[in-house]
Amino acid sequence: MNQVRRWRAFAVLAVSFFMTVADLAIVNVALPTIGRKLHMAESSLQWVVTGYALTFGGFLLLGGRAADLLGRRRILMAGLALFTVSSLGCGLATGESVLIPMRCLQGLGAAIVLPAALSIVMNMFPEGAERNKALGAWGAIGASGATVGVIAGGLLTRYAGWQYIFFLNVPVGAAALLLAPRIVPESRLATDRRRYDPLGAVTATGGLSLLVYAVSTAPQAGWATARTVTLLAASAALLAAFVVTETRVEAPLMPLRIFRLTTLAGANTVGVLLGASFFAYIFIGTLYMQQVLGYSALKAGLAWLAASLASVGFAGLSQALVTRGSAKLVMAAGMAMIGGGMLWSTQVPVHGYFWSSLAGPFIVTGTGTAFAFIPVSIAALAGIARHEAGLASGLLNTGQQLGGAIGVAIASTIAATHAGTLLRQGTLPAAALTSGFQWAFWPAAPSPWPRSRSPSCWSAATS
């Protein structure tokens, strides 16, 4: 496959990837509008975000392994079809009973698309400078996708209606489906026998899903209640069963030997932390702008443009530094910048302004994403055999997306519980919300927690 055709195929794959990443964040600024139009409670609104992230992260390993075994282009197209149809269903939804299941199906479609697309990229480009260039562009898309999603969400909500944040995917997905068989090459694991691991798929997906569900609902039900303890225990049991299963089955969903690659293990660990911190930051930052500063969906979306431009602007430098130097050092620098931007954000005031209160942290954090997402993407696939490309890409994105789901759940819990404590003590709503958001930024920043009042319960802040 010549270079021109490779990059042409890469463009189709990149668009598919961008849709899945952007849709994780695109609804954030539209949530207040969706809540009003569909009469949804605050607790249900969280599941418009978490439901997508949950199925996205939960099925990525299965999607990656299916791509290796059944054909990467074939699985890519199946995922694109599901993602496109469920996007249409989201846009046509008239209540939460339709919207939330459709968002979950969107996440499932994304979980099928993403590892297939990334493993095709890995197989198209030989390891070295050319693959690093492709993965550098891929990482830049991942780093900017969420912030661009917020911007697009603001524009579409303001000028077209919240439904169009989903309708936009329909023509884009249809175009990708038409182009894929003509441009994207097919590849799969060369073997006479296709072996699967259904028990591993069930235990991994079930365990991770229960974990996020337990974390998301525990503040409402109570952390020490029988319900929460049972959910957490069931999650731990399923994940333990998954690990045991993977050591015994003939063709494991996730062969544990893959973690002997220290570069892959380290990159995936960073990927979990990166997903948790970055997606939580976007979620809490958007809520602060809308609920405290009174920004419209459009204004909140445009405010994230500073982070997105910084990320895209430094992507080329990040890729070059990784190719010529150390992915570890570039990754560390990126995480330090993200942490610094979040630490800066803990000082946001009740009566803040974009240029004085937000522009600085947004630019620092956006720059950090360029220096973190790109080396993580490159390091997580370095030294991986081509027949395990889907597995490796699924593993990387599982960590990032589940980290994002858990990070959003924890950050929103901290913000709401602390704000609820202050509201019960007579603090004005704007000040209580601001303090709650300040607290929510701390867990993602490399610094000790603030020494003020302790969080108590979620329900007080949402009542």
N, C-alpha and C positions, 0 to 999 in steps of 0.2 A: 504494500500500500504506500503510494508516494506521499510526500510531505503535504502537498496541497489538499489531497483527499483526507489525510489525517486531520488537518486543522478544520476542514469543512465538517467532518463528523464531530469533532470536538465542539464546534459551535452549537450543533443540535443537542449534544449531551449537556453542554453548559446551560442552555436555556431550560432544559428539563430540571437540572439541579437547582437553578435559580428559583424556579417556581416552588419547589418543595421547601426551600429554606425561607423564602419570602413569606410563604403562607403560615409559617410558624409565628410570625410577628405581625402580619398584615392586619389582623383583626384587633390588635391591642387598642389603637386609637378609635376604633369603631365600636368598642364594647359598650360605652354609655348609650350610643345611638341604638345599637341592637337591643340593649336592655329595655329602653323606652318603647321601641316599636313592637317588640315581641313580648313585652311585659314579663321579663325574666328577672328572677331574684339574683342577688349578688353572688350567692353560692353557685347558682347554675351558670352564670357568666364565666366563672373561672374555668368551668369544664369546656367552654368553647375553645379555650387555649390548651388546657391540660389534656383534653380528650385527643386532640390532634397529636400533641407531643408524646402521649402515652402509647398510642398504636404505632406511631412513627418509630419511636425507640424500641418498643417491644418486639416488633417484627423484622427489624433490620438484619439480624443474624440469619433468620430464616430466608429472607429475601436474597441475601448475599449468597447463601449456599445453593439456593434454587437457581440463581443465575449461573453459577459454576457448573451445575449438573445438567440443566435443561436448555441452556443457551442464553447468553447474556442479552442479545438483542431481542429475543423472543420475550424474555421476562421484562425487559425494559418496556416493550410495547404493551404488555398486559398491565403493567403498573400505570403507564400513561393513560390507558383507556379507563381504568378504575378511578384515577385521580381526576380526570376530566369530567366523567359522569357524576361523581360525587360533588365536584365543584358546582355543577349545574344544580344538583339537589340542594346544596347549601343556599344558593342564591334564591331558589324558589321556596325555601322554608318559610312557614307562617307561624312557627312556634318552636320551643326548645325540644319538643319530642321528635322533631325532624332534624333540626339544625345540629344538635349534639351528635346523634348517630352518623349524620353525613360527614361531620368533621372527623369522626373516628375513622370512617371509610376513606376520607382524604388522607389521613395519616397512614393508613394501610397501603394505599396507592403509592404514597411517597416512600414508604419503607421498601417497596418493590423496585421503584425507579432508581433510588439513589445508589445502592450498592452495585446494581447492574451497570449504571452509567459510569461510576468511578472505576469499576474493574475493567470496563471496555477501554477507558482512557489508559489505564495501566498496561493493558495488553497492546494497545496501538503504538505506544511510545517506548523505545528501549530505555533501560535504566541509565541514568546519567544526566547530562545537561539538558537534553531535549525533554525528557520526562519531568525534570525539575521545573522547566519553563512551563509545561502544561499544568503541573500540580501547583505551581505558583499562581497561575491564573485561576485555577480551581479554588485555591485557598482564598484568593481575593474575592471571588464570588461569594464564598461562604461567609467571609468576614463582613462584606457589605450587604449581603442579601437581607439580613434581618432589618438593618436600618433603612434600606431602600423599601422594604416591605412596609415599614411604619410610615414612610413618606407617601408611598402609593396609597396606603390605607386612608391617610388623611385627605389626599386629593380626591379620591374616588368617593369617600363618604360625604365630603363637602359639596361636590359638584354633580355627582351622579346618583348617589344613594349607596347605603351599605351593601346592598346585594351585588354591586358591581365589583367589589373586592373579590368575589367568587366568580362572577361571570367572566372576568378578565382571563381566567385560566382556560376557559372553554375554547376560544379560537387559537390560543397559543398551544394548548395541548393537542388540539386537532391537527395543527400544522406540523408539530413534532412527530405525531403519529404517521402522517403522510410522508414525511422526509426520511424517517428512520430506516425503512427497508431499502431505500435507494442509496443512502449515504453511509449509514453506520454498519460496520462489518459485524458478522456473526462470529462468535467463539464460544467454546465450552470445554469442560474437562474431557480429555480424550480417554474414555474407558468403555469397555463393553457392557459393564453392569452399573446401573444407577442405584446407589444405596442411600437410604435416608435415615433420619434420626427423629421420628415423630415424638418420642418421649422427651427427648432433649428440647424440642421446639415447644412442647406444652409446658414443661417445667420452667424453662427460662422465661417465656412470655408471661406465664401465670405469676411467677414469683416477682418479676419486675413490675408487672401491672399492679399487683396487690401492694407492693411497697409504696409506689407513688400514690395509690388511692388512700392508703393508711395515713401517709404523711399529710395529704391534702385535706382529709376530713377529721383528723385527730383533734385540731383546735376546737371544732364545733362539738364533737362527741365527748371530748376529754381524753387527755393522754393516758390516764390510768384506768379508763373504763375497760370492761371485759371485751367490748367490741373492738377497740383499738389494739389491745394486747393480742387478741385472737388474730386480727388481720396481720399484724407484724410477725407473729409466730408462724402463721401459715406461709407468709412470704419467705421467711428464713428457711422453713422446711422445704419449700419448693426449690429455692436456689441451692440448698445443700443437695437435694436430690438431683438437680441438674449437674452439679459438679461430679457427683458419684456416677451418674449415667455416662458422662463424657469420658470417664476413665475405663468404661467397660464395653460400650457398644463398638461394633465393627467400623462404622463410618460416623463418627461423632459430628454433631452440628458445629461444635467449636472444639477442635482438638487442643487440649491444654498444652501440648508441646509447643504451640505457637508462641506462648509466653516466654519460652527460652530465649527468644530474640529480645534482648534487653532494650534495644531501640524501640521496638514495637510496644513493649510493655510500658516503657516510660512515656511514649507519645500518647498512648491511650489513657494513662493516668492523668496526664495534663489535659487531655481532651475532655474528660469528665469534669474537671475543675473549671476549665474554660467555658464549657457549655453552661454549667451551673451559674457561674458569676456573670457572664455576658448577657444571657437571656433574662436573668433576674434583674440586671441593671436596666435593660430596656423596658421591662415590665414596670418596675418601680418608678423609673424616671418619667415614663409616660403618664402614670397615675399622678405623680407630683405636679407635672405641668398642667394637667387637666383639672384635677380636684383642688389644688391649692392656688396655682397661678391663674386658673380660669381660661387656659388655652383652649381653642377650638380643636377639633380633630385635625384640621388642615394645619394650623399653626404648630401643634405638637409634632406632626409628621415632618414639617419643614425644619423644625429645630434639630432633628436628628441628622439633617444634611451635613452638618459640620463633622460629625463622627464618620459618616459614610465617605465623604470626600477625603478625609485624612486617611482612612483605611485604603481606599483605592490609590491615592497618591503615593503611598509608601510601599505598595505591594511589589513593585518592580525591584526596589532596593532590598526588600526582605528576601525575595527569591534569589537575587544575586549574592547576598551575604551567605545564604544557606549553601549555595552551589560552591562558593569559593572558600567558605570557612566552616563554622560549626553550627549545625541545626540546634544543638543544645543551648548555646549561648544566645542565639537569636530568639529562641523560644523563651528563655529566662528573661531577656530584656522585654519582650512583649508582655509577658505575664506581670512583670513589675510595673510597666506603664498602665496596664489595665487596673491593677490594684491601686496604683497611685491616683488614677482618675476617679475611682470609686471612693477612695479615702477623701479626696477633695470634695466629692459630692455629699459627704456626711455633714458639710457645713452649709448646705442650702438653707436660705432663710424663708420666713413666711411670706415676705413681700419681695420676692426676688425678680431679677430681670435676666433676659437671656445672655446678654454680653457680659454682665458682671458676675452672674451666678452659674451659668450653664455652659457657655461656649468653651471655657478652659478645660473643664473636666471631660466634655464631650470630645474635644480634639485629642486630648491625651489618651483617652480610652480608645478612640477610633484608630489612632496610630498604633496603639498596642495590639489591636486585633490583627493588623497586617503583619506584625512581627510575631504573632502567636499562632494564628490559624494556618499560615503557610508552612512553617517548619513542622507543625504537628502533622499536617497532611503528608508532607514528604517523608518524615521520619517513620510514620506509621506504616508506610508501604515499602520502605527500603528493605531489600533482601528477601522480599516475599516471592515465592514461586508463582508463576503465572496461573497455575491451576487452582491456587488459593486466593486469587485476587478478589473475588467476590466476598469471601470470608473476611479477609483483612479490611476491606472497605466497609463491610457491614459492621464489623467490630468497632472500628473507629467512630462511625456515625452513631452506633448504639450508645457509646459512652457520651458523646456530645449531646445527643437529643434527650437521653434519659437524665443526664446531668442538668439540662435545661429545664425539664419538667419538674425535677425535684427542687432545683434552685428557685424557680418561680413559686412553687408551693411553700417553701420555707420562708422566702422573702416576704410574700404576701401575708403569711401567718404572723411573722414578727411585726410587720407594719401595722396590721389591724389590731393585734393584741395589745401592743404598746399604746396605740392611739386610743383604744377602748379604755385602758387604765386611766389615761389622762382625762378623757371625757367624763368618766364617772367622778373624777376629782374636781370637776368644774372648769377645766381648761377650755378655751374657745376652740371651736371645731378646726379652724385653719391651723392654729398652733399645734393642736393634738395630732392632726394628720401629718404636718411637717415633721414633728418629732418621730412619729411612727416610721415615716419614710427614711429619715436619717438613720434610725436604728437598723432598718432593712439593708442599707448600704454597707454596714459594718462587717457582716459575716463574709462578704466577698472581698474585703480589703485586708491586707496583711498587717493588721493592727489589733490591739486589744479592744474588747467591747467597752462602750461608754459606761461610766459609773453612775448611772442615774437609776430610775425606777425599773423594776424587773417586769417583763411581759407577764400577762396572766391568761386572758382568754380571748379567742377570736370573736365570739358572738357579740361582745359588748361594742365592738367597733363597727359591726355590720348591722346592728339593730337601729 
